[in-house]
Amino acid sequence: MALVEKMSENEKRQEPSYKRKIRSIGIVVEVVLLAATIWYGSNAFRYMVPSFSIALILGVIAILVSLIAMIRSKSSSSMKTAYLLSVVLLALSIFVNSLAIPFSSTAKKNYPKHLAYLTRERYVPQFFPSRIPESAENYRLDFCSEDFRSSSYVVLEFSCEPLFFDSFTKLAKKRSVLSKLSLEEARAVDLDSKHKAEISAFTGVEIDENHLLQLDICFPDDIDEHSHATVYIMRCSYKVTHMTTEVILLDEEQNWVCFSSII
């Protein structure tokens, strides 16, 4: 009995020392969490995308958990559990941060930040405008990466004044690799012989007229509202079996322009 009491006293003496070691580990975890969260926060403000915003939220939660463990926990086991949870949240935030999470935006003021993010992550549409006209209306930007889909796409659309619309029209006509298509032609399961010949000349691949050839274009959700839109193919892959594209769609009746790219 005396031996058991003596062992209990020794454990009580060792407990504070053991707890201090765990607390020291907690401080290290806290410093790492703080550094990661600051980095997430700076990028969340810089790019305004969910990848960094969600990682920031997870980082803040992890910091709070570890702080509560450091201040409120009385036993070493509860401190270890809390720190382990903090590390798990940190790992989860790093994982989320590594993903290019899809997003949609109707805030045109964030376009420069979103374009900077797409450039950073190498989802770079070649013909997207560097800025949006201040008078633009019905703005929308949609992005999805190959992390969540078989291929990445970016779609930008808005309505603008005739002066800006004309400049986009001139760009489309000057730089398109194929002659213009109607919306019906662009969505067809098989291109006509004229456009097949143009693609053959463009890609250097001989294409039989009987061979089915369909363009892979990512159309905006409201495309049916622009049934008279003209489609200009600005970039086209050299894989005839999977013709991914970057296009400019123009609806003269509504001064509507849409930039769409499959990357």
N, C-alpha and C positions, 0 to 999 in steps of 0.2 A: 504493500500500500504506500509506504514511504517512497519506494522507488518510482511508482507511478506519479506521485505528487512532484517528485524531483524532476521527472521528465517533462511534466506539464510546465513547470517553472522555466526550464531551459527553452522550451518552445516559445513561451511568452517573451523571453529575452531576445530570441532570434527573430521573432516576428517583426519588430520595428526595423531591423536591419534589412530583412527581406523586402519589406514594404518600401523602404527607401530605394532599393534597387529597381523595383517595379516602377516607382515614381520617376526615377531617372530615365528609364526606358520611355515612359509616358512623355517626358519633356522632349525627347528626341522625336517621337512620333508627332508631337504637337508642332515642333519646328518644321518638320517635313510637310505636314498638313497646311501650315500657314503659308509656306513658300509656294506650294502647289495651288492653293486657293487664290493667292495674289496673282499668280500667272493666269489662272482661269478667268479671274475677274477682269484683268487687263485685256485679254482677248475677247471676252464677252462684250465689253464696251467697244472694242475696236471693230469687231465684225458683226455683232448683233445676230448671231446664229445660235440655234439650240444646242449644238455640240458643246460649246463652251458654257452656255448658260446652265445646262443640266449638270455639267461637271462642277460648276461653281456651287450650285445648291448642295450637291453631295459632299463637296469639300467643307462647306460651312456646317452641315449637319455633323460631319465627322469631328470637326473642331469642337463643337458644343458637347458631343459625347465624351471626348477625351478630357475636356475641361471639367465637366461634371464629375467624371471619375476621379480626377486629381483633387477636387475640392471636397466632394461629398462622400466618396466611398470610404468606408471604415475597414473593410476587409481586403486582403490582398487578392482573393479570388474574384471579387466583384470588379476590382481595378483591372485585373488581367482580362476579364471578359469584355469590359468596356474598351480597352485598348485594342483588343482583337477585332471588335466591331469597327473601331475607327480605321484600322488597317484595311479591313474588307471594304469599307466605304471609299477609302482612298484608291484601292485597286479598281473598284467599280468606276470611280470618276475618271481614272486614267483610261480605262477601256472606252467609256463614253466619249471622252475627249478625242480618242483616236478614230472615231467613226465620223463620217460625213453624213449627219442626220438630215433627212429631207426637211424642207421648209417652204412655206408660201408667205409672201409679203405683199401688202397693199400700201405700204408706206414708202413712197418714192424718195423721201429724204434719206432712207437707208440704202439706196441703190449703190452709191460709191463704196460703202462698207461691204455690201454683199458681193460686188464685183471684185473688190480686193480679196475677199475670202476665196472666191472661185479661182482667182489667179494664184493665190497661195497654195491651194489644194490641186492646182493644175487641171481644173475644170474650166478651161479657158475658151469661150466662144470667140472665134476670130473676128466676127463682124458686129458684135454687140456694141452699142454706143458707149462712149466713155462717160456720158452724162445724160440725164433725162431733162427735156424742156420743162421749165418751171410751170408752164401753163398746161402740162400734160394732165389728162384725166383718165379715170378708169384704169389706173396703173395696177399691174400685178406681175410678180416674179415667182415662178415655181422652179424648185430644184429638187432633184432626186439623184442619189449616187448609186453606183453599182453595189454598194454594201446592202442595199435594200431592193435592188432590181437587177435584171440581167445586163442592163447598160445604163449609163448616166445620161440625164437630160437637163437642159435649162431652157425655160420658156419665159420670154419677157413680152408683155403687151401693154399698149396704152393708146389713147387717142390724142392727137396733137393739132396744132394750128397748121394751115396749108403750107406756110413757109417751111416748117420743119418736115412736114410730110413729103414735100417735093424733094428735099435734100435726101431723104431716105429712099425715095423712088429713084433718084439719079444714081445713088450708090448701088441699088439692086440691079438696075439695068446695066450699069457699067461693069460690075464685078461678077455677075452670075455666070456659072459655067455651062448652063443649059438655057435654051430659050424659055420664055415664061410659060407657065402652065396654069390652067384654070384649076380651081379647087377639085373639081370632079376628076380631071386628068391626074392630079397629084395623088389622089386617094384611090385610083384605079388599081386593080390587082395585076394589070399588065399595061405597060407603057406602049404608046403608038410607035410606029416604025421610025418616025422623025426623031423622037427623043432617044430611042434605042441607038440610032446611028450617032447621035451626039455623044452619048455615053461611051459608045465603042471608040470614038475618036478621042474622047477625054481620057479613058482608062487604058487604051491600047489593047483592049481585049475584044476579039471578034465575037459579035453577038448575033445569033441566028434570029430572024424575025419571028420564028415560031416559039422561041424560048421565052417563058414567062419572066417578066422583069418588073419588080415593084419597088418603089422608093420607100425607105423606112424613115418616116417623118413623124415627129412628136407634135401633134396639134394641140392647141389649148382647149380647155373644157368648153369654152363658149364659141367654138369654131362655127357651129351651125347658125349663129347669129350673123355670120359674115360669109354667107353663101356665094357672094360675088367677088370674094377676095382673089387676088392674083398671087401665084406662088413663084418665087424666084429661088432657084437652087444655088446657093453661094459656095457650098463645099459638099463634095460627094466622095465617099470612100472608094477605093479601087477594088474592093471585094464585090464582084458582080452578084455573088450569092446573098450578100447582105449589105444593101446600099444605104448605109447610115449617112445622114445629111445634116447640113446646117442651112436653114432657109430663112427668107424674109417673106412674110405674107402682108399684102397691102389691100386694104378695102377703101377705095377712093370715095365711096358714098359716105363713109363715116370718118374719113381721115384716121383710120385705124391701122396701126402697124404692129406686127408681131415678129419677134426674132426667136427662132427655135433651133436648138442644136442638140444632137445626140452625140455624145462624146465617148 
